[in-house]
Amino acid sequence: MAGELVRYELDEHGVAVVTLDDPDTRNALSDELLDELLDVLHAAKADDDVRVVVLASSHERIFSAGGNLKAFADDRPAVTKYAGLYRFPRLFKLIGGLGKPVLCAAGGDVLAGAFGLALACDLVVTKESARFGCPEINVGAFPFMISALIYRNVDRMKANELMMLGDKITAAEARELGIVNKVVPDEEFDGAVRDWARRIAVKSPLLMKLGKDAINSTRDLSLDAALDHLQGQLALAFTTEDLTEGVRAFREKREPVWSRR
């Protein structure tokens, strides 16, 4: 599957690599690119052969520069611009509800709306040279849509600093803030992403889906409500063949054979 702005490749390990491929615009998150990205993620969600999704970029130095600034300032009616804003919340919700882990491969700068896209993912592996930030305020905008994700991942005062000063932070600083999982030298980046993706792909797809769905459903619940929901999900896990197979394989010192779903 391939579009003009987003490439999609599924390998024999069940790793679906979704590549933003509009380098001339630094992978600006235009309406067209977002529509293609939504389409390929829906396809990955529906495909039982997909075990993990890797979100990557074809640009050597930029993952994505964020929203399409030209579109922000063009002469379309305001109501037309407003009507197109649904794409970002749809995308963030789709990643959360995908039922499969999404690994952001930050092979370059992750800025503005793309910062929110990375925070919507389950895991982030980044090049040492990459930078992160939301510089929208520097051009008279504000990261309205992604502020909800920033506040769920970054301490309040640091979140305000990022959004109100518009400064970029290094990959190492992002790691200290807990918004990326792994920082690797640039020359080791592709191997590190491949290693993590394949390690995830060999896990039970059924239990991974149950787990990710549970996280997505309970992240904003009260503790009591979350525990009640999670108790039911654990009980459901007990009924699966994969839990039994996983324990049996561990005791027999062999690799487990998971069910398809």
FIVEXPA-585614 format. One record per atom (N, C-alpha, C): residue number from 1; residue in one letter; x, y, z. Coordinates in steps of 0.2 Angstrom, whole numbers. Layout:
> resi resn xx yy zz
> NUM a X Y Z
...
//
This chain:
> resi resn xx yy zz
> 1 m 4 -6 0
> 1 m 0 0 0
> 1 m 4 6 0
> 2 a 3 11 -4
> 2 a 7 17 -4
> 2 a 2 23 -7
> 3 g 4 29 -4
> 3 g 1 35 -6
> 3 g 6 40 -9
> 4 e 4 46 -11
> 4 e 9 50 -13
> 4 e 13 53 -8
> 5 l 10 54 -2
> 5 l 14 57 4
> 5 l 15 52 10
> 6 v 13 46 10
> 6 v 14 42 15
> 6 v 15 35 12
> 7 r 20 32 14
> 7 r 22 25 12
> 7 r 20 20 17
> 8 y 18 14 15
> 8 y 16 8 20
> 8 y 19 2 18
> 9 e 23 -1 22
> 9 e 26 -8 21
> 9 e 26 -12 26
> 10 l 24 -19 25
> 10 l 23 -24 30
> 10 l 28 -29 29
> 11 d 33 -31 34
> 11 d 38 -36 33
> 11 d 35 -43 36
> 12 e 40 -47 35
> 12 e 38 -54 37
> 12 e 38 -55 45
> 13 h 40 -50 48
> 13 h 39 -51 56
> 13 h 33 -48 58
> 14 g 29 -45 54
> 14 g 23 -42 56
> 14 g 24 -34 58
> 15 v 29 -31 56
> 15 v 31 -24 57
> 15 v 28 -20 51
> 16 a 24 -16 53
> 16 a 21 -11 47
> 16 a 25 -5 48
> 17 v 28 -3 43
> 17 v 32 4 43
> 17 v 28 9 39
> 18 v 26 14 43
> 18 v 22 19 40
> 18 v 27 25 39
> 19 t 28 27 33
> 19 t 34 33 32
> 19 t 31 39 30
> 20 l 31 44 33
> 20 l 30 51 31
> 20 l 35 53 25
> 21 d 32 54 19
> 21 d 36 55 13
> 21 d 35 61 9
> 22 d 35 67 12
> 22 d 34 73 9
> 22 d 40 78 11
> 23 p 46 76 9
> 23 p 52 79 11
> 23 p 53 86 9
> 24 d 50 88 3
> 24 d 50 95 1
> 24 d 47 100 6
> 25 t 42 98 10
> 25 t 38 102 14
> 25 t 41 100 22
> 26 r 46 96 22
> 26 r 48 94 29
> 26 r 43 90 32
> 27 n 39 86 28
> 27 n 33 82 31
> 27 n 28 86 34
> 28 a 27 92 32
> 28 a 21 96 35
> 28 a 15 92 35
> 29 l 11 93 41
> 29 l 5 89 42
> 29 l -1 92 38
> 30 s 0 92 32
> 30 s -6 95 28
> 30 s -12 90 28
> 31 d -18 93 26
> 31 d -24 89 26
> 31 d -23 83 21
> 32 e -19 83 16
> 32 e -18 78 12
> 32 e -14 72 15
> 33 l -9 74 18
> 33 l -4 69 22
> 33 l -8 66 27
> 34 l -12 70 31
> 34 l -15 67 37
> 34 l -21 62 34
> 35 d -24 64 29
> 35 d -29 59 26
> 35 d -26 53 24
> 36 e -20 53 21
> 36 e -17 47 19
> 36 e -14 43 25
> 37 l -12 47 30
> 37 l -10 43 37
> 37 l -15 40 40
> 38 l -21 43 40
> 38 l -27 40 43
> 38 l -29 34 40
> 39 d -29 34 33
> 39 d -30 28 29
> 39 d -26 22 30
> 40 v -19 23 31
> 40 v -15 18 31
> 40 v -15 15 39
> 41 l -16 19 43
> 41 l -17 17 50
> 41 l -24 13 51
> 42 h -29 15 48
> 42 h -35 11 48
> 42 h -33 4 45
> 43 a -30 4 39
> 43 a -28 -3 36
> 43 a -24 -7 41
> 44 a -19 -4 44
> 44 a -15 -8 49
> 44 a -19 -11 55
> 45 k -24 -7 57
> 45 k -28 -9 62
> 45 k -32 -15 60
> 46 a -34 -15 54
> 46 a -39 -21 51
> 46 a -35 -27 49
> 47 d -28 -26 49
> 47 d -24 -32 46
> 47 d -21 -36 52
> 48 d -24 -42 52
> 48 d -22 -47 58
> 48 d -14 -48 57
> 49 d -11 -47 51
> 49 d -4 -49 51
> 49 d 0 -44 54
> 50 v -2 -38 55
> 50 v 1 -32 58
> 50 v 2 -33 66
> 51 r 8 -34 68
> 51 r 9 -34 76
> 51 r 11 -28 79
> 52 v 14 -23 75
> 52 v 17 -17 78
> 52 v 17 -12 72
> 53 v 16 -6 73
> 53 v 17 -1 68
> 53 v 23 4 70
> 54 v 27 5 65
> 54 v 32 10 66
> 54 v 31 16 62
> 55 l 31 22 65
> 55 l 29 28 62
> 55 l 36 32 61
> 56 a 38 32 54
> 56 a 45 35 52
> 56 a 44 40 47
> 57 s 50 43 45
> 57 s 51 48 41
> 57 s 56 47 35
> 58 s 55 49 29
> 58 s 60 48 24
> 58 s 65 54 24
> 59 h 64 59 28
> 59 h 68 65 28
> 59 h 74 63 33
> 60 e 80 65 31
> 60 e 86 63 35
> 60 e 87 67 42
> 61 r 84 73 42
> 61 r 85 77 48
> 61 r 78 79 51
> 62 i 73 78 48
> 62 i 66 80 50
> 62 i 61 75 50
> 63 f 59 73 56
> 63 f 53 68 57
> 63 f 47 72 54
> 64 s 45 78 57
> 64 s 40 82 54
> 64 s 40 89 57
> 65 a 39 94 53
> 65 a 40 101 56
> 65 a 33 103 58
> 66 g 28 99 58
> 66 g 21 100 61
> 66 g 16 102 56
> 67 g 12 106 58
> 67 g 6 109 54
> 67 g 8 113 48
> 68 n 4 113 43
> 68 n 6 116 37
> 68 n 4 124 38
> 69 l 10 128 39
> 69 l 9 135 40
> 69 l 6 139 34
> 70 k 7 137 28
> 70 k 4 140 23
> 70 k -3 140 23
> 71 a -6 134 25
> 71 a -13 133 25
> 71 a -16 137 31
> 72 f -12 138 36
> 72 f -15 142 42
> 72 f -16 149 39
> 73 a -12 152 35
> 73 a -13 159 33
> 73 a -15 160 26
> 74 d -18 155 23
> 74 d -21 156 16
> 74 d -28 160 17
> 75 d -31 161 11
> 75 d -37 165 11
> 75 d -43 161 11
> 76 r -43 154 13
> 76 r -49 151 13
> 76 r -54 153 19
> 77 p -60 153 18
> 77 p -64 155 24
> 77 p -63 151 30
> 78 a -64 155 36
> 78 a -62 152 42
> 78 a -66 146 43
> 79 v -72 145 41
> 79 v -77 139 42
> 79 v -74 133 38
> 80 t -70 135 33
> 80 t -67 129 29
> 80 t -61 126 33
> 81 k -57 131 36
> 81 k -52 129 40
> 81 k -54 125 46
> 82 y -59 128 49
> 82 y -62 124 55
> 82 y -64 117 54
> 83 a -67 116 48
> 83 a -70 110 46
> 83 a -64 105 45
> 84 g -58 107 44
> 84 g -53 102 43
> 84 g -49 100 49
> 85 l -51 103 54
> 85 l -47 102 61
> 85 l -48 96 64
> 86 y -53 92 62
> 86 y -55 86 65
> 86 y -50 80 64
> 87 r -45 82 59
> 87 r -40 76 57
> 87 r -36 75 63
> 88 f -33 80 66
> 88 f -29 79 72
> 88 f -32 75 78
> 89 p -38 77 80
> 89 p -41 72 86
> 89 p -42 65 83
> 90 r -44 65 77
> 90 r -46 58 74
> 90 r -39 54 74
> 91 l -34 57 72
> 91 l -27 54 72
> 91 l -25 51 79
> 92 f -25 56 83
> 92 f -23 54 90
> 92 f -27 49 93
> 93 k -34 49 92
> 93 k -38 44 95
> 93 k -37 37 92
> 94 l -36 38 85
> 94 l -35 31 81
> 94 l -29 28 84
> 95 i -23 32 85
> 95 i -17 29 88
> 95 i -18 25 94
> 96 g -22 29 99
> 96 g -24 26 105
> 96 g -28 20 105
> 97 g -32 20 100
> 97 g -37 14 100
> 97 g -35 9 94
> 98 l -29 9 92
> 98 l -27 5 86
> 98 l -27 -2 88
> 99 g -26 -4 95
> 99 g -26 -11 97
> 99 g -19 -14 96
> 100 k -14 -10 93
> 100 k -7 -13 92
> 100 k -3 -7 94
> 101 p 3 -9 96
> 101 p 8 -4 98
> 101 p 10 0 92
> 102 v 11 7 94
> 102 v 14 11 89
> 102 v 20 14 91
> 103 l 26 13 87
> 103 l 32 15 89
> 103 l 34 21 85
> 104 c 36 27 88
> 104 c 38 33 84
> 104 c 45 32 83
> 105 a 47 32 77
> 105 a 55 32 75
> 105 a 57 39 73
> 106 a 59 43 78
> 106 a 60 50 77
> 106 a 67 51 74
> 107 g 68 50 68
> 107 g 74 51 64
> 107 g 76 58 63
> 108 g 73 63 66
> 108 g 75 70 65
> 108 g 70 74 69
> 109 d 70 80 68
> 109 d 67 85 72
> 109 d 59 84 73
> 110 v 56 84 78
> 110 v 49 82 80
> 110 v 46 89 82
> 111 l 43 92 78
> 111 l 41 99 80
> 111 l 33 100 79
> 112 a 31 105 83
> 112 a 24 107 83
> 112 a 19 102 83
> 113 g 14 101 78
> 113 g 9 96 78
> 113 g 12 89 78
> 114 a 18 88 75
> 114 a 22 82 75
> 114 a 24 80 82
> 115 f 25 85 87
> 115 f 27 83 94
> 115 f 21 80 97
> 116 g 15 82 96
> 116 g 9 79 98
> 116 g 8 72 95
> 117 l 10 71 89
> 117 l 9 65 86
> 117 l 14 60 89
> 118 a 20 62 91
> 118 a 25 57 94
> 118 a 22 56 101
> 119 l 19 60 105
> 119 l 17 59 111
> 119 l 10 55 111
> 120 a 7 54 105
> 120 a 1 50 105
> 120 a 3 43 104
> 121 c 10 42 102
> 121 c 12 35 101
> 121 c 14 31 108
> 122 d 15 25 107
> 122 d 16 21 114
> 122 d 23 21 116
> 123 l 28 22 111
> 123 l 35 22 112
> 123 l 38 26 107
> 124 v 44 29 109
> 124 v 48 34 105
> 124 v 55 32 106
> 125 v 58 31 100
> 125 v 65 30 99
> 125 v 68 35 95
> 126 t 73 39 97
> 126 t 75 45 93
> 126 t 83 45 92
> 127 k 85 48 87
> 127 k 92 49 85
> 127 k 94 54 90
> 128 e 100 54 92
> 128 e 104 59 96
> 128 e 103 66 94
> 129 s 103 67 87
> 129 s 103 73 84
> 129 s 97 77 84
> 130 a 91 73 85
> 130 a 84 76 84
> 130 a 83 81 90
> 131 r 78 85 88
> 131 r 76 90 93
> 131 r 68 90 93
> 132 f 66 92 99
> 132 f 58 92 100
> 132 f 56 98 102
> 133 g 50 100 101
> 133 g 47 106 103
> 133 g 41 109 100
> 134 c 38 114 102
> 134 c 32 117 99
> 134 c 33 124 98
> 135 p 36 126 93
> 135 p 38 133 91
> 135 p 33 137 88
> 136 e 26 135 88
> 136 e 21 139 85
> 136 e 20 146 88
> 137 i 21 147 94
> 137 i 21 153 97
> 137 i 25 159 94
> 138 n 31 156 91
> 138 n 35 161 88
> 138 n 33 164 81
> 139 v 28 161 78
> 139 v 25 163 72
> 139 v 17 165 73
> 140 g 16 167 80
> 140 g 9 169 81
> 140 g 4 164 82
> 141 a 6 158 83
> 141 a 1 153 84
> 141 a 1 150 91
> 142 f -2 145 92
> 142 f -2 141 99
> 142 f -3 134 98
> 143 p 0 130 101
> 143 p -1 122 100
> 143 p -8 120 104
> 144 f -13 123 102
> 144 f -20 121 105
> 144 f -21 114 105
> 145 m -21 111 99
> 145 m -23 104 99
> 145 m -19 99 103
> 146 i -12 100 102
> 146 i -8 95 106
> 146 i -6 97 113
> 147 s -9 103 115
> 147 s -8 104 122
> 147 s -11 99 127
> 148 a -16 96 125
> 148 a -19 90 129
> 148 a -14 85 130
> 149 l -11 83 125
> 149 l -6 78 125
> 149 l 0 80 129
> 150 i 3 86 128
> 150 i 8 88 131
> 150 i 7 88 139
> 151 y 1 90 141
> 151 y 0 91 148
> 151 y -1 84 151
> 152 r -3 79 147
> 152 r -3 72 150
> 152 r 4 68 150
> 153 n 9 72 147
> 153 n 15 68 147
> 153 n 21 72 150
> 154 v 20 79 151
> 154 v 25 83 154
> 154 v 23 87 160
> 155 d 27 88 165
> 155 d 25 92 171
> 155 d 23 99 169
> 156 r 18 101 172
> 156 r 15 108 171
> 156 r 19 113 169
> 157 m 24 115 173
> 157 m 28 120 172
> 157 m 33 120 166
> 158 k 35 114 165
> 158 k 39 112 159
> 158 k 35 113 153
> 159 a 29 110 153
> 159 a 24 110 148
> 159 a 23 118 146
> 160 n 22 122 151
> 160 n 21 129 149
> 160 n 27 132 146
> 161 e 33 130 149
> 161 e 39 133 146
> 161 e 40 131 138
> 162 l 38 125 137
> 162 l 39 123 130
> 162 l 34 126 125
> 163 m 28 127 128
> 163 m 23 130 124
> 163 m 23 138 123
> 164 m 25 141 129
> 164 m 25 148 129
> 164 m 32 152 127
> 165 l 37 148 127
> 165 l 44 151 125
> 165 l 45 148 118
> 166 g 43 143 116
> 166 g 44 140 109
> 166 g 51 137 108
> 167 d 55 136 113
> 167 d 61 134 112
> 167 d 61 126 111
> 168 k 66 124 107
> 168 k 67 117 105
> 168 k 72 114 111
> 169 i 71 107 112
> 169 i 75 104 117
> 169 i 78 98 113
> 170 t 84 96 116
> 170 t 88 90 113
> 170 t 84 84 114
> 171 a 86 79 111
> 171 a 84 72 112
> 171 a 86 70 119
> 172 a 92 72 122
> 172 a 94 70 129
> 172 a 89 73 134
> 173 e 87 79 132
> 173 e 83 83 137
> 173 e 76 80 137
> 174 a 74 78 131
> 174 a 67 74 130
> 174 a 67 68 134
> 175 r 73 64 134
> 175 r 73 58 138
> 175 r 73 60 145
> 176 e 76 65 148
> 176 e 76 67 155
> 176 e 69 69 157
> 177 l 65 71 152
> 177 l 58 73 154
> 177 l 53 67 153
> 178 g 56 61 151
> 178 g 52 55 150
> 178 g 47 55 144
> 179 i 49 59 139
> 179 i 44 59 133
> 179 i 47 55 127
> 180 v 53 53 128
> 180 v 56 48 124
> 180 v 58 42 128
> 181 n 58 36 125
> 181 n 61 30 128
> 181 n 68 29 127
> 182 k 71 30 121
> 182 k 78 28 120
> 182 k 81 33 115
> 183 v 87 35 117
> 183 v 91 40 113
> 183 v 97 36 110
> 184 v 98 36 104
> 184 v 104 32 101
> 184 v 108 36 96
> 185 p 114 35 96
> 185 p 118 38 91
> 185 p 115 37 84
> 186 d 116 43 80
> 186 d 112 43 73
> 186 d 114 36 69
> 187 e 120 34 69
> 187 e 122 28 65
> 187 e 119 22 68
> 188 e 117 22 74
> 188 e 114 16 77
> 188 e 106 16 77
> 189 f 103 21 74
> 189 f 96 22 75
> 189 f 92 17 71
> 190 d 93 16 65
> 190 d 89 11 61
> 190 d 89 4 64
> 191 g 95 2 67
> 191 g 95 -5 70
> 191 g 92 -5 77
> 192 a 92 1 80
> 192 a 88 1 87
> 192 a 81 1 86
> 193 v 78 4 81
> 193 v 71 4 79
> 193 v 69 -3 77
> 194 r 73 -6 73
> 194 r 71 -13 70
> 194 r 71 -18 76
> 195 d 76 -17 81
> 195 d 76 -22 86
> 195 d 70 -21 91
> 196 w 68 -15 92
> 196 w 62 -14 97
> 196 w 56 -17 93
> 197 a 55 -15 87
> 197 a 49 -17 83
> 197 a 49 -24 83
> 198 r 54 -28 82
> 198 r 54 -35 81
> 198 r 53 -38 88
> 199 r 56 -35 93
> 199 r 54 -38 100
> 199 r 47 -37 102
> 200 i 44 -32 100
> 200 i 37 -31 101
> 200 i 33 -36 97
> 201 a 35 -37 91
> 201 a 31 -41 86
> 201 a 30 -48 88
> 202 v 35 -51 92
> 202 v 34 -58 94
> 202 v 30 -59 100
> 203 k 27 -54 103
> 203 k 23 -55 109
> 203 k 16 -57 107
> 204 s 12 -59 111
> 204 s 5 -61 109
> 204 s 1 -55 107
> 205 p -1 -55 101
> 205 p -5 -50 98
> 205 p -12 -49 102
> 206 l -15 -54 104
> 206 l -21 -54 108
> 206 l -20 -50 114
> 207 l -15 -52 118
> 207 l -14 -49 125
> 207 l -11 -42 124
> 208 m -8 -41 119
> 208 m -5 -34 118
> 208 m -11 -30 116
> 209 k -16 -32 112
> 209 k -22 -28 111
> 209 k -26 -27 117
> 210 l -27 -32 121
> 210 l -31 -31 127
> 210 l -28 -26 132
> 211 g -21 -27 132
> 211 g -17 -22 136
> 211 g -18 -15 134
> 212 k -16 -14 128
> 212 k -17 -7 125
> 212 k -24 -4 125
> 213 d -29 -8 124
> 213 d -36 -6 125
> 213 d -37 -4 132
> 214 a -35 -8 137
> 214 a -36 -6 144
> 214 a -32 0 146
> 215 i -26 1 143
> 215 i -23 8 145
> 215 i -26 13 142
> 216 n -29 13 136
> 216 n -32 18 132
> 216 n -39 20 136
> 217 s -42 15 138
> 217 s -49 16 142
> 217 s -48 19 149
> 218 t -43 18 152
> 218 t -42 19 159
> 218 t -38 25 161
> 219 r -34 28 156
> 219 r -29 33 157
> 219 r -32 39 161
> 220 d -38 41 159
> 220 d -41 47 162
> 220 d -47 45 167
> 221 l -47 39 169
> 221 l -52 37 174
> 221 l -49 38 181
> 222 s -54 39 186
> 222 s -52 39 193
> 222 s -49 32 195
> 223 l -45 32 200
> 223 l -42 26 202
> 223 l -47 20 203
> 224 d -52 21 207
> 224 d -57 16 208
> 224 d -60 14 202
> 225 a -62 18 197
> 225 a -65 16 191
> 225 a -60 12 187
> 226 a -54 14 187
> 226 a -49 11 183
> 226 a -48 4 185
> 227 l -47 3 192
> 227 l -46 -3 195
> 227 l -52 -8 193
> 228 d -58 -6 194
> 228 d -64 -10 192
> 228 d -63 -12 185
> 229 h -62 -8 180
> 229 h -61 -10 173
> 229 h -56 -15 172
> 230 l -50 -13 175
> 230 l -44 -18 174
> 230 l -45 -25 177
> 231 q -49 -25 182
> 231 q -50 -32 185
> 231 q -54 -36 180
> 232 g -59 -33 177
> 232 g -63 -36 172
> 232 g -58 -38 166
> 233 q -54 -34 164
> 233 q -49 -36 158
> 233 q -44 -41 160
> 234 l -42 -41 166
> 234 l -38 -47 169
> 234 l -42 -54 169
> 235 a -48 -53 171
> 235 a -52 -59 171
> 235 a -53 -62 164
> 236 l -54 -57 159
> 236 l -55 -59 152
> 236 l -48 -62 149
> 237 a -43 -59 151
> 237 a -36 -62 149
> 237 a -36 -70 151
> 238 f -38 -71 157
> 238 f -38 -78 160
> 238 f -41 -83 155
> 239 t -46 -80 151
> 239 t -50 -85 147
> 239 t -47 -86 140
> 240 t -41 -83 139
> 240 t -38 -83 132
> 240 t -33 -89 132
> 241 e -33 -92 126
> 241 e -28 -97 124
> 241 e -21 -95 125
> 242 d -19 -89 123
> 242 d -13 -86 123
> 242 d -10 -86 130
> 243 l -14 -84 135
> 243 l -11 -84 142
> 243 l -9 -91 144
> 244 t -13 -96 143
> 244 t -11 -103 144
> 244 t -5 -105 141
> 245 e -5 -103 134
> 245 e 1 -105 130
> 245 e 7 -102 132
> 246 g 7 -96 134
> 246 g 13 -92 136
> 246 g 16 -95 143
> 247 v 12 -97 147
> 247 v 14 -100 154
> 247 v 17 -107 152
> 248 r 13 -111 148
> 248 r 16 -118 146
> 248 r 22 -117 142
> 249 a 23 -113 138
> 249 a 29 -112 134
> 249 a 35 -110 139
> 250 f 34 -106 144
> 250 f 39 -104 148
> 250 f 41 -110 152
> 251 r 36 -114 155
> 251 r 38 -120 159
> 251 r 42 -125 155
> 252 e 40 -125 148
> 252 e 43 -130 144
> 252 e 50 -128 140
> 253 k 51 -121 142
> 253 k 57 -118 139
> 253 k 58 -118 132
> 254 r 52 -116 129
> 254 r 52 -116 121
> 254 r 48 -109 120
> 255 e 48 -107 113
> 255 e 45 -101 111
> 255 e 37 -103 110
> 256 p 33 -98 113
> 256 p 26 -99 112
> 256 p 23 -98 105
> 257 v 18 -102 104
> 257 v 14 -101 98
> 257 v 8 -97 99
> 258 w 7 -91 97
> 258 w 1 -87 99
> 258 w -4 -88 94
> 259 s -10 -87 96
> 259 s -16 -87 92
> 259 s -16 -81 87
> 260 r -20 -81 82
> 260 r -19 -76 77
> 260 r -22 -69 81
> 261 r -27 -69 84
> 261 r -30 -63 88
> 261 r -31 -65 95
//
